[in-house]
C-alpha cells in the first residue's frame, strides 16, 4: 500500500519531481487525486470545471486555516476568446490549467505550520 493512499502515482510523481515538494509537505498540505466529479460538487466547482481525474490542491489562508481549494484536471478545458481572432479566422484559445470554485475570488495561498517551514540556504 502506498504511503499516500489518496494520490495516484502520476500525481505523486508530479508533486515530487515537477514541483519539488518533500513528502512532509505533500502530506501536510492534503493533496489528493479526484476520480469522481461528485467529490467536486460540495467544494463549489461548476459542472464545466469537474473534469476528472485531477489533482485537488487545498489552499490555506494566511493564518494557516483551510481555504477554498484549487483543482488541476489532468485534461484541462480550453476556452475561446470570442473577442480576439487569429490570422486564420479562428478564435484565440487558452488552457485553463487550474480551476477555482465558481464565483470564488482569487486567493493567496498562506503558510504551513511552522514545523514544516523550509530553510533556504
N, CA, C and O atoms as CSV, one atom per row, in Angstrom:
chain,resi,resn,atom,element,x,y,z
A,1,UNK,N,N,0.842,-1.194,0.000
A,1,UNK,CA,C,0.000,0.000,0.000
A,1,UNK,C,C,0.880,1.247,0.000
A,1,UNK,O,O,1.902,1.299,0.684
A,2,UNK,N,N,0.477,2.233,-0.763
A,2,UNK,CA,C,1.217,3.481,-0.887
A,2,UNK,C,C,1.173,4.279,0.415
A,2,UNK,O,O,0.197,4.211,1.162
A,3,UNK,N,N,2.233,5.029,0.675
A,3,UNK,CA,C,2.231,5.906,1.849
A,3,UNK,C,C,1.337,7.124,1.617
A,3,UNK,O,O,1.059,7.877,2.550
A,4,UNK,N,N,0.890,7.317,0.380
A,4,UNK,CA,C,-0.036,8.393,0.024
A,4,UNK,C,C,-1.253,7.773,-0.666
A,4,UNK,O,O,-1.392,7.874,-1.885
A,5,UNK,N,N,-2.132,7.133,0.106
A,5,UNK,CA,C,-3.244,6.393,-0.497
A,5,UNK,C,C,-4.249,7.260,-1.247
A,5,UNK,O,O,-5.035,6.737,-2.036
A,6,UNK,N,N,-4.244,8.560,-1.023
A,6,UNK,CA,C,-5.214,9.430,-1.680
A,6,UNK,C,C,-4.661,10.093,-2.939
A,6,UNK,O,O,-5.328,10.932,-3.545
A,7,UNK,N,N,-3.446,9.718,-3.332
A,7,UNK,CA,C,-2.817,10.281,-4.525
A,7,UNK,C,C,-2.504,9.184,-5.533
A,7,UNK,O,O,-1.999,8.123,-5.165
A,8,UNK,N,N,-2.803,9.438,-6.802
A,8,UNK,CA,C,-2.396,8.499,-7.846
A,8,UNK,C,C,-0.874,8.579,-7.981
A,8,UNK,O,O,-0.253,9.559,-7.572
A,9,UNK,N,N,-0.294,7.541,-8.556
A,9,UNK,CA,C,1.160,7.545,-8.772
A,9,UNK,C,C,1.568,8.732,-9.656
A,9,UNK,O,O,2.612,9.344,-9.432
A,10,UNK,N,N,0.751,9.050,-10.649
A,10,UNK,CA,C,1.040,10.167,-11.551
A,10,UNK,C,C,1.076,11.486,-10.787
A,10,UNK,O,O,1.991,12.288,-10.974
A,11,UNK,N,N,0.090,11.711,-9.934
A,11,UNK,CA,C,0.037,12.972,-9.189
A,11,UNK,C,C,1.141,13.047,-8.137
A,11,UNK,O,O,1.700,14.117,-7.896
A,12,UNK,N,N,1.451,11.927,-7.518
A,12,UNK,CA,C,2.540,11.910,-6.543
A,12,UNK,C,C,3.867,12.252,-7.228
A,12,UNK,O,O,4.658,13.036,-6.705
A,13,UNK,N,N,4.100,11.660,-8.392
A,13,UNK,CA,C,5.326,11.960,-9.137
A,13,UNK,C,C,5.362,13.426,-9.554
A,13,UNK,O,O,6.417,14.058,-9.504
A,14,UNK,N,N,4.229,13.965,-9.961
A,14,UNK,CA,C,4.156,15.371,-10.362
A,14,UNK,C,C,4.539,16.277,-9.186
A,14,UNK,O,O,5.299,17.230,-9.357
A,15,UNK,N,N,4.017,15.981,-8.004
A,15,UNK,CA,C,4.312,16.807,-6.832
A,15,UNK,C,C,5.770,16.678,-6.408
A,15,UNK,O,O,6.404,17.665,-6.036
A,16,UNK,N,N,6.299,15.454,-6.467
A,16,UNK,CA,C,7.690,15.234,-6.051
A,16,UNK,C,C,8.681,15.802,-7.061
A,16,UNK,O,O,9.545,16.605,-6.711
A,17,UNK,N,N,8.547,15.376,-8.320
A,17,UNK,CA,C,9.560,15.735,-9.309
A,17,UNK,C,C,9.328,17.109,-9.938
A,17,UNK,O,O,10.240,17.935,-9.957
A,18,UNK,N,N,8.140,17.363,-10.444
A,18,UNK,CA,C,7.893,18.629,-11.144
A,18,UNK,C,C,7.823,19.817,-10.192
A,18,UNK,O,O,8.318,20.900,-10.505
A,19,UNK,N,N,7.208,19.614,-9.031
A,19,UNK,CA,C,7.065,20.719,-8.073
A,19,UNK,C,C,8.156,20.724,-7.018
A,19,UNK,O,O,8.332,21.721,-6.318
A,20,UNK,N,N,8.895,19.624,-6.891
A,20,UNK,CA,C,9.994,19.556,-5.934
A,20,UNK,C,C,9.563,19.570,-4.481
A,20,UNK,O,O,10.296,20.059,-3.621
A,21,UNK,N,N,8.378,19.036,-4.197
A,21,UNK,CA,C,7.870,19.044,-2.822
A,21,UNK,C,C,8.347,17.823,-2.048
A,21,UNK,O,O,8.450,16.724,-2.594
A,22,UNK,N,N,8.630,18.032,-0.788
A,22,UNK,CA,C,9.026,16.924,0.078
A,22,UNK,C,C,7.797,16.119,0.475
A,22,UNK,O,O,6.666,16.592,0.357
A,23,UNK,N,N,8.029,14.908,0.942
A,23,UNK,CA,C,6.924,14.061,1.390
A,23,UNK,C,C,6.190,14.696,2.563
A,23,UNK,O,O,4.971,14.570,2.672
A,24,UNK,N,N,6.919,15.375,3.439
A,24,UNK,CA,C,6.282,16.027,4.592
A,24,UNK,C,C,5.323,17.127,4.139
A,24,UNK,O,O,4.229,17.266,4.687
A,25,UNK,N,N,5.731,17.898,3.149
A,25,UNK,CA,C,4.869,18.968,2.636
A,25,UNK,C,C,3.654,18.376,1.927
A,25,UNK,O,O,2.534,18.846,2.126
A,26,UNK,N,N,3.864,17.360,1.111
A,26,UNK,CA,C,2.753,16.715,0.399
A,26,UNK,C,C,1.729,16.201,1.399
A,26,UNK,O,O,0.526,16.391,1.221
A,27,UNK,N,N,2.206,15.555,2.443
A,27,UNK,CA,C,1.320,15.007,3.480
A,27,UNK,C,C,0.575,16.125,4.216
A,27,UNK,O,O,-0.638,16.046,4.408
A,28,UNK,N,N,1.300,17.155,4.623
A,28,UNK,CA,C,0.706,18.229,5.427
A,28,UNK,C,C,-0.325,19.044,4.646
A,28,UNK,O,O,-1.321,19.492,5.213
A,29,UNK,N,N,-0.092,19.233,3.371
A,29,UNK,CA,C,-0.995,20.073,2.585
A,29,UNK,C,C,-2.283,19.358,2.214
A,29,UNK,O,O,-3.283,20.014,1.921
A,30,UNK,N,N,-2.285,18.043,2.218
A,30,UNK,CA,C,-3.521,17.305,1.959
A,30,UNK,C,C,-3.904,17.181,0.497
A,30,UNK,O,O,-5.090,17.117,0.173
A,31,UNK,N,N,-2.922,17.145,-0.390
A,31,UNK,CA,C,-3.214,16.951,-1.807
A,31,UNK,C,C,-3.887,15.600,-2.010
A,31,UNK,O,O,-3.601,14.645,-1.288
A,32,UNK,N,N,-4.791,15.521,-3.002
A,32,UNK,CA,C,-5.400,14.227,-3.304
A,32,UNK,C,C,-5.887,14.173,-4.739
A,32,UNK,O,O,-6.187,15.194,-5.357
A,33,UNK,N,N,-5.958,12.961,-5.248
A,33,UNK,CA,C,-6.474,12.705,-6.585
A,33,UNK,C,C,-7.990,12.608,-6.515
A,33,UNK,O,O,-8.538,11.960,-5.623
A,34,UNK,N,N,-8.663,13.254,-7.457
A,34,UNK,CA,C,-10.119,13.180,-7.559
A,34,UNK,C,C,-10.450,12.388,-8.821
A,34,UNK,O,O,-10.013,12.740,-9.917
A,35,UNK,N,N,-11.227,11.312,-8.659
A,35,UNK,CA,C,-11.632,10.498,-9.805
A,35,UNK,C,C,-13.131,10.558,-10.058
A,35,UNK,O,O,-13.600,10.124,-11.110
A,36,UNK,N,N,-13.882,11.088,-9.111
A,36,UNK,CA,C,-15.337,11.176,-9.234
A,36,UNK,C,C,-15.745,12.644,-9.171
A,36,UNK,O,O,-15.479,13.325,-8.181
A,37,UNK,N,N,-16.389,13.128,-10.227
A,37,UNK,CA,C,-16.761,14.545,-10.250
A,37,UNK,C,C,-17.695,14.921,-9.108
A,37,UNK,O,O,-17.766,16.093,-8.740
A,38,UNK,N,N,-18.409,13.960,-8.540
A,38,UNK,CA,C,-19.308,14.243,-7.411
A,38,UNK,C,C,-18.534,14.790,-6.210
A,38,UNK,O,O,-19.099,15.513,-5.390
A,39,UNK,N,N,-17.246,14.449,-6.099
A,39,UNK,CA,C,-16.426,14.968,-4.996
A,39,UNK,C,C,-16.185,16.471,-5.118
A,39,UNK,O,O,-15.861,17.128,-4.128
A,40,UNK,N,N,-16.339,17.016,-6.313
A,40,UNK,CA,C,-16.083,18.440,-6.541
A,40,UNK,C,C,-17.319,19.308,-6.327
A,40,UNK,O,O,-17.201,20.524,-6.174
A,41,UNK,N,N,-18.492,18.701,-6.315
A,41,UNK,CA,C,-19.739,19.461,-6.166
A,41,UNK,C,C,-19.800,20.208,-4.836
A,41,UNK,O,O,-20.044,21.415,-4.840
A,42,UNK,N,N,-19.588,19.534,-3.685
A,42,UNK,CA,C,-19.688,20.267,-2.415
A,42,UNK,C,C,-18.602,21.329,-2.222
A,42,UNK,O,O,-18.709,22.180,-1.339
A,43,UNK,N,N,-17.564,21.273,-3.049
A,43,UNK,CA,C,-16.487,22.264,-2.957
A,43,UNK,C,C,-16.787,23.514,-3.777
A,43,UNK,O,O,-16.036,24.488,-3.729
A,44,UNK,N,N,-17.891,23.484,-4.534
A,44,UNK,CA,C,-18.314,24.664,-5.273
A,44,UNK,C,C,-17.898,24.719,-6.729
A,44,UNK,O,O,-18.056,25.758,-7.371
A,45,UNK,N,N,-17.374,23.635,-7.268
A,45,UNK,CA,C,-16.966,23.637,-8.667
A,45,UNK,C,C,-18.183,23.448,-9.571
A,45,UNK,O,O,-19.025,22.585,-9.320
A,46,UNK,N,N,-18.264,24.256,-10.616
A,46,UNK,CA,C,-19.371,24.205,-11.573
A,46,UNK,C,C,-19.222,22.976,-12.476
A,46,UNK,O,O,-18.131,22.415,-12.579
A,47,UNK,N,N,-20.308,22.555,-13.127
A,47,UNK,CA,C,-20.241,21.364,-13.983
A,47,UNK,C,C,-19.101,21.394,-15.007
A,47,UNK,O,O,-18.444,20.374,-15.215
A,48,UNK,N,N,-18.854,22.533,-15.645
A,48,UNK,CA,C,-17.796,22.609,-16.656
A,48,UNK,C,C,-16.390,22.548,-16.054
A,48,UNK,O,O,-15.412,22.403,-16.786
A,49,UNK,N,N,-16.282,22.657,-14.728
A,49,UNK,CA,C,-14.981,22.607,-14.061
A,49,UNK,C,C,-14.650,21.214,-13.531
A,49,UNK,O,O,-13.539,20.988,-13.051
A,50,UNK,N,N,-15.570,20.300,-13.608
A,50,UNK,CA,C,-15.435,18.988,-12.964
A,50,UNK,C,C,-14.912,17.914,-13.912
A,50,UNK,O,O,-15.541,16.868,-14.070
A,51,UNK,N,N,-13.795,18.159,-14.527
A,51,UNK,CA,C,-13.181,17.178,-15.423
A,51,UNK,C,C,-12.302,16.261,-14.588
A,51,UNK,O,O,-11.392,16.725,-13.901
A,52,UNK,N,N,-12.563,14.990,-14.644
A,52,UNK,CA,C,-11.782,14.037,-13.855
A,52,UNK,C,C,-11.038,13.088,-14.781
A,52,UNK,O,O,-11.456,12.866,-15.918
A,53,UNK,N,N,-9.926,12.525,-14.290
A,53,UNK,CA,C,-9.339,12.732,-12.969
A,53,UNK,C,C,-8.564,14.045,-12.906
A,53,UNK,O,O,-8.332,14.715,-13.913
A,54,UNK,N,N,-8.178,14.378,-11.685
A,54,UNK,CA,C,-7.400,15.585,-11.481
A,54,UNK,C,C,-6.827,15.636,-10.077
A,54,UNK,O,O,-7.088,14.759,-9.253
A,55,UNK,N,N,-6.053,16.660,-9.818
A,55,UNK,CA,C,-5.376,16.841,-8.535
A,55,UNK,C,C,-6.028,17.985,-7.772
A,55,UNK,O,O,-6.108,19.106,-8.274
A,56,UNK,N,N,-6.492,17.702,-6.559
A,56,UNK,CA,C,-7.087,18.722,-5.694
A,56,UNK,C,C,-5.982,19.332,-4.841
A,56,UNK,O,O,-5.232,18.622,-4.170
A,57,UNK,N,N,-5.896,20.656,-4.878
A,57,UNK,CA,C,-4.842,21.390,-4.182
A,57,UNK,C,C,-5.469,22.259,-3.102
A,57,UNK,O,O,-5.898,23.378,-3.383
A,58,UNK,N,N,-5.528,21.759,-1.870
A,58,UNK,CA,C,-6.086,22.575,-0.792
A,58,UNK,C,C,-5.240,23.834,-0.589
A,58,UNK,O,O,-4.011,23.768,-0.566
A,59,UNK,N,N,-5.896,24.959,-0.443
A,59,UNK,CA,C,-5.196,26.208,-0.147
A,59,UNK,C,C,-5.407,26.543,1.317
A,59,UNK,O,O,-6.369,26.093,1.939
A,60,UNK,N,N,-4.511,27.326,1.852
A,60,UNK,CA,C,-4.578,27.719,3.256
A,60,UNK,C,C,-4.578,29.238,3.337
A,60,UNK,O,O,-3.882,29.907,2.574
A,61,UNK,N,N,-5.350,29.771,4.253
A,61,UNK,CA,C,-5.388,31.219,4.428
A,61,UNK,C,C,-4.075,31.679,5.049
A,61,UNK,O,O,-3.273,30.858,5.494
A,62,UNK,N,N,-3.860,32.969,5.078
A,62,UNK,CA,C,-2.600,33.481,5.618
A,62,UNK,C,C,-2.441,33.213,7.108
A,62,UNK,O,O,-1.338,33.322,7.642
A,63,UNK,N,N,-3.542,32.860,7.790
A,63,UNK,CA,C,-3.415,32.497,9.204
A,63,UNK,C,C,-3.365,30.977,9.397
A,63,UNK,O,O,-3.504,30.488,10.518
A,64,UNK,N,N,-3.165,30.225,8.294
A,64,UNK,CA,C,-2.954,28.786,8.389
A,64,UNK,C,C,-4.197,27.923,8.308
A,64,UNK,O,O,-4.086,26.697,8.333
A,65,UNK,N,N,-5.379,28.519,8.212
A,65,UNK,CA,C,-6.609,27.721,8.131
A,65,UNK,C,C,-6.870,27.273,6.692
A,65,UNK,O,O,-6.315,27.828,5.745
A,66,UNK,N,N,-7.720,26.266,6.548
A,66,UNK,CA,C,-8.072,25.773,5.215
A,66,UNK,C,C,-8.944,26.791,4.497
A,66,UNK,O,O,-9.880,27.342,5.077
A,67,UNK,N,N,-8.630,27.033,3.239
A,67,UNK,CA,C,-9.423,27.922,2.399
A,67,UNK,C,C,-10.020,27.133,1.247
A,67,UNK,O,O,-10.019,25.902,1.276
A,68,UNK,N,N,-10.519,27.810,0.250
A,68,UNK,CA,C,-11.068,27.141,-0.931
A,68,UNK,C,C,-9.935,26.470,-1.707
A,68,UNK,O,O,-8.847,27.034,-1.821
A,69,UNK,N,N,-10.178,25.280,-2.239
A,69,UNK,CA,C,-9.123,24.572,-2.969
A,69,UNK,C,C,-9.017,25.020,-4.419
A,69,UNK,O,O,-9.906,25.688,-4.948
A,70,UNK,N,N,-7.927,24.645,-5.042
A,70,UNK,CA,C,-7.779,24.720,-6.489
A,70,UNK,C,C,-7.862,23.292,-7.004
A,70,UNK,O,O,-7.629,22.339,-6.260
A,71,UNK,N,N,-8.194,23.151,-8.275
A,71,UNK,CA,C,-8.292,21.831,-8.875
A,71,UNK,C,C,-7.556,21.865,-10.207
A,71,UNK,O,O,-7.782,22.752,-11.030
A,72,UNK,N,N,-6.674,20.893,-10.410
A,72,UNK,CA,C,-5.909,20.794,-11.655
A,72,UNK,C,C,-6.328,19.523,-12.385
A,72,UNK,O,O,-5.828,18.441,-12.077
A,73,UNK,N,N,-7.243,19.642,-13.352
A,73,UNK,CA,C,-7.655,18.448,-14.088
A,73,UNK,C,C,-6.518,17.931,-14.969
A,73,UNK,O,O,-5.723,18.714,-15.490
A,74,UNK,N,N,-6.447,16.615,-15.132
A,74,UNK,CA,C,-5.420,16.035,-15.996
A,74,UNK,C,C,-5.627,16.453,-17.452
A,74,UNK,O,O,-4.666,16.584,-18.210
A,75,UNK,N,N,-6.869,16.657,-17.830
A,75,UNK,CA,C,-7.218,17.095,-19.180
A,75,UNK,C,C,-7.944,18.438,-19.053
A,75,UNK,O,O,-9.174,18.473,-19.010
A,76,UNK,N,N,-7.191,19.546,-18.992
A,76,UNK,CA,C,-7.817,20.848,-18.732
A,76,UNK,C,C,-8.703,21.313,-19.885
A,76,UNK,O,O,-8.522,20.919,-21.038
A,77,UNK,N,N,-9.653,22.155,-19.538
A,77,UNK,CA,C,-10.537,22.692,-20.575
A,77,UNK,C,C,-9.835,23.824,-21.322
A,77,UNK,O,O,-8.915,24.465,-20.814
A,78,UNK,N,N,-10.304,24.039,-22.534
A,78,UNK,CA,C,-9.784,25.099,-23.392
A,78,UNK,C,C,-10.935,26.059,-23.656
A,78,UNK,O,O,-12.029,25.634,-24.027
A,79,UNK,N,N,-10.693,27.343,-23.466
A,79,UNK,CA,C,-11.731,28.344,-23.716
A,79,UNK,C,C,-11.286,29.268,-24.847
A,79,UNK,O,O,-10.101,29.555,-25.017
A,80,UNK,N,N,-12.275,29.719,-25.608
A,80,UNK,CA,C,-12.015,30.628,-26.721
A,80,UNK,C,C,-12.316,32.058,-26.315
A,80,UNK,O,O,-13.299,32.325,-25.623
A,81,UNK,N,N,-11.471,32.969,-26.746
A,81,UNK,CA,C,-11.713,34.394,-26.553
A,81,UNK,C,C,-12.463,34.884,-27.785
A,81,UNK,O,O,-11.855,35.117,-28.829
A,82,UNK,N,N,-13.766,35.039,-27.671
A,82,UNK,CA,C,-14.616,35.416,-28.810
A,82,UNK,C,C,-14.396,36.863,-29.252
A,82,UNK,O,O,-14.998,37.306,-30.230
A,83,UNK,N,N,-13.557,37.586,-28.557
A,83,UNK,CA,C,-13.262,38.976,-28.931
A,83,UNK,C,C,-11.955,39.099,-29.710
A,83,UNK,O,O,-11.605,40.179,-30.187
A,84,UNK,N,N,-11.238,37.982,-29.832
A,84,UNK,CA,C,-9.921,38.056,-30.456
A,84,UNK,C,C,-9.747,36.874,-31.411
A,84,UNK,O,O,-9.940,35.720,-31.030
A,85,UNK,N,N,-9.377,37.181,-32.658
A,85,UNK,CA,C,-9.195,36.134,-33.662
A,85,UNK,C,C,-7.737,36.024,-34.078
A,85,UNK,O,O,-6.980,36.994,-34.053
A,86,UNK,N,N,-7.376,34.811,-34.461
A,86,UNK,CA,C,-6.075,34.553,-35.058
A,86,UNK,C,C,-6.128,34.968,-36.526
A,86,UNK,O,O,-7.203,35.272,-37.044
A,87,UNK,N,N,-4.990,34.983,-37.191
A,87,UNK,CA,C,-4.926,35.341,-38.605
A,87,UNK,C,C,-5.748,34.435,-39.504
A,87,UNK,O,O,-6.194,34.859,-40.570
A,88,UNK,N,N,-5.954,33.189,-39.086
A,88,UNK,CA,C,-6.721,32.242,-39.910
A,88,UNK,C,C,-8.222,32.305,-39.638
A,88,UNK,O,O,-8.983,31.512,-40.193
A,89,UNK,N,N,-8.653,33.237,-38.791
A,89,UNK,CA,C,-10.076,33.399,-38.511
A,89,UNK,C,C,-10.585,32.621,-37.308
A,89,UNK,O,O,-11.727,32.810,-36.889
A,90,UNK,N,N,-9.755,31.748,-36.748
A,90,UNK,CA,C,-10.170,31.024,-35.548
A,90,UNK,C,C,-9.983,31.920,-34.337
A,90,UNK,O,O,-9.229,32.892,-34.381
A,91,UNK,N,N,-10.667,31.591,-33.269
A,91,UNK,CA,C,-10.558,32.388,-32.049
A,91,UNK,C,C,-9.310,32.003,-31.257
A,91,UNK,O,O,-8.885,30.848,-31.265
A,92,UNK,N,N,-8.741,32.979,-30.582
A,92,UNK,CA,C,-7.611,32.735,-29.687
A,92,UNK,C,C,-8.094,31.839,-28.551
A,92,UNK,O,O,-9.158,32.069,-27.978
A,93,UNK,N,N,-7.312,30.828,-28.234
A,93,UNK,CA,C,-7.679,29.890,-27.177
A,93,UNK,C,C,-6.667,29.958,-26.044
A,93,UNK,O,O,-5.507,30.325,-26.234
A,94,UNK,N,N,-7.146,29.592,-24.859
A,94,UNK,CA,C,-6.241,29.456,-23.711
A,94,UNK,C,C,-6.657,28.232,-22.908
A,94,UNK,O,O,-7.835,27.878,-22.842
A,95,UNK,N,N,-5.674,27.605,-22.310
A,95,UNK,CA,C,-5.899,26.422,-21.485
A,95,UNK,C,C,-6.108,26.876,-20.048
A,95,UNK,O,O,-5.336,27.681,-19.526
A,96,UNK,N,N,-7.152,26.360,-19.412
A,96,UNK,CA,C,-7.419,26.655,-18.001
A,96,UNK,C,C,-6.776,25.523,-17.202
A,96,UNK,O,O,-7.398,24.490,-16.957
A,97,UNK,N,N,-5.530,25.733,-16.803
A,97,UNK,CA,C,-4.750,24.692,-16.129
A,97,UNK,C,C,-5.246,24.439,-14.713
A,97,UNK,O,O,-5.263,23.296,-14.255
A,98,UNK,N,N,-5.649,25.497,-14.018
A,98,UNK,CA,C,-6.148,25.381,-12.648
A,98,UNK,C,C,-7.549,25.959,-12.571
A,98,UNK,O,O,-7.824,27.028,-13.115
A,99,UNK,N,N,-8.426,25.243,-11.893
A,99,UNK,CA,C,-9.799,25.703,-11.673
A,99,UNK,C,C,-9.936,26.124,-10.213
A,99,UNK,O,O,-9.341,25.514,-9.325
A,100,UNK,N,N,-10.714,27.159,-9.975
A,100,UNK,CA,C,-11.084,27.526,-8.607
A,100,UNK,C,C,-12.599,27.472,-8.540
A,100,UNK,O,O,-13.257,27.644,-9.566
A,101,UNK,N,N,-13.176,27.239,-7.369
A,101,UNK,CA,C,-14.632,27.142,-7.283
A,101,UNK,C,C,-15.311,28.342,-7.942
A,101,UNK,O,O,-14.880,29.485,-7.787
A,102,UNK,N,N,-16.379,28.054,-8.678
A,102,UNK,CA,C,-17.104,29.100,-9.411
A,102,UNK,C,C,-17.511,30.227,-8.468
A,102,UNK,O,O,-18.077,29.981,-7.402
A,103,UNK,N,N,-17.223,31.454,-8.864
A,103,UNK,CA,C,-17.606,32.620,-8.079
A,103,UNK,C,C,-16.643,32.990,-6.969
A,103,UNK,O,O,-16.812,34.030,-6.332
A,104,UNK,N,N,-15.640,32.167,-6.723
A,104,UNK,CA,C,-14.664,32.464,-5.661
A,104,UNK,C,C,-13.640,33.478,-6.152
A,104,UNK,O,O,-13.228,33.446,-7.312
A,105,UNK,N,N,-13.243,34.355,-5.283
A,105,UNK,CA,C,-12.185,35.315,-5.600
A,105,UNK,C,C,-10.836,34.603,-5.585
A,105,UNK,O,O,-10.667,33.582,-4.918
A,106,UNK,N,N,-9.891,35.147,-6.319
A,106,UNK,CA,C,-8.535,34.610,-6.309
A,106,UNK,C,C,-7.950,34.831,-4.924
A,106,UNK,O,O,-8.084,35.914,-4.355
A,107,UNK,N,N,-7.311,33.823,-4.389
A,107,UNK,CA,C,-6.760,33.899,-3.026
A,107,UNK,C,C,-5.254,33.668,-3.036
A,107,UNK,O,O,-4.716,33.015,-3.930
A,108,UNK,N,N,-4.601,34.206,-2.045
A,108,UNK,CA,C,-3.187,33.947,-1.821
A,108,UNK,C,C,-3.094,32.704,-0.957
A,108,UNK,O,O,-3.801,32.579,0.042
A,109,UNK,N,N,-2.219,31.784,-1.344
A,109,UNK,CA,C,-2.015,30.583,-0.546
A,109,UNK,C,C,-1.102,30.943,0.617
A,109,UNK,O,O,-0.006,31.469,0.419
A,110,UNK,N,N,-1.555,30.659,1.822
A,110,UNK,CA,C,-0.827,31.052,3.027
A,110,UNK,C,C,0.206,30.043,3.471
A,110,UNK,O,O,0.586,29.137,2.730
A,111,UNK,N,N,0.635,30.219,4.661
A,111,UNK,CA,C,1.732,29.431,5.211
A,111,UNK,C,C,1.267,28.074,5.730
A,111,UNK,O,O,0.084,27.840,5.975
A,112,UNK,N,N,2.236,27.204,5.884
A,112,UNK,CA,C,2.029,25.917,6.529
A,112,UNK,C,C,2.430,26.061,7.984
A,112,UNK,O,O,3.026,27.068,8.367
A,113,UNK,N,N,2.111,25.068,8.799
A,113,UNK,CA,C,2.562,25.123,10.193
A,113,UNK,C,C,4.074,25.314,10.282
A,113,UNK,O,O,4.817,24.830,9.428
A,114,UNK,N,N,4.518,26.007,11.297
A,114,UNK,CA,C,5.938,26.339,11.461
A,114,UNK,C,C,6.835,25.110,11.466
A,114,UNK,O,O,7.986,25.190,11.035
A,115,UNK,N,N,6.341,23.992,11.936
A,115,UNK,CA,C,7.150,22.775,11.993
A,115,UNK,C,C,7.563,22.308,10.605
A,115,UNK,O,O,8.523,21.549,10.473
A,116,UNK,N,N,6.858,22.745,9.574
A,116,UNK,CA,C,7.169,22.313,8.219
A,116,UNK,C,C,7.868,23.381,7.396
A,116,UNK,O,O,8.081,23.196,6.197
A,117,UNK,N,N,8.225,24.484,8.012
A,117,UNK,CA,C,8.870,25.548,7.245
A,117,UNK,C,C,10.215,25.058,6.711
A,117,UNK,O,O,10.903,24.258,7.345
A,118,UNK,N,N,10.558,25.548,5.556
A,118,UNK,CA,C,11.779,25.117,4.885
A,118,UNK,C,C,12.796,26.242,4.979
A,118,UNK,O,O,12.478,27.399,4.705
A,119,UNK,N,N,14.010,25.904,5.365
A,119,UNK,CA,C,15.036,26.947,5.403
A,119,UNK,C,C,15.727,26.983,4.048
A,119,UNK,O,O,16.057,25.944,3.476
A,120,UNK,N,N,15.938,28.169,3.553
A,120,UNK,CA,C,16.603,28.353,2.272
A,120,UNK,C,C,18.006,28.840,2.571
A,120,UNK,O,O,18.186,29.873,3.215
A,121,UNK,N,N,18.984,28.111,2.114
A,121,UNK,CA,C,20.331,28.485,2.472
A,121,UNK,C,C,21.255,28.356,1.409
A,121,UNK,O,O,22.439,28.644,1.583
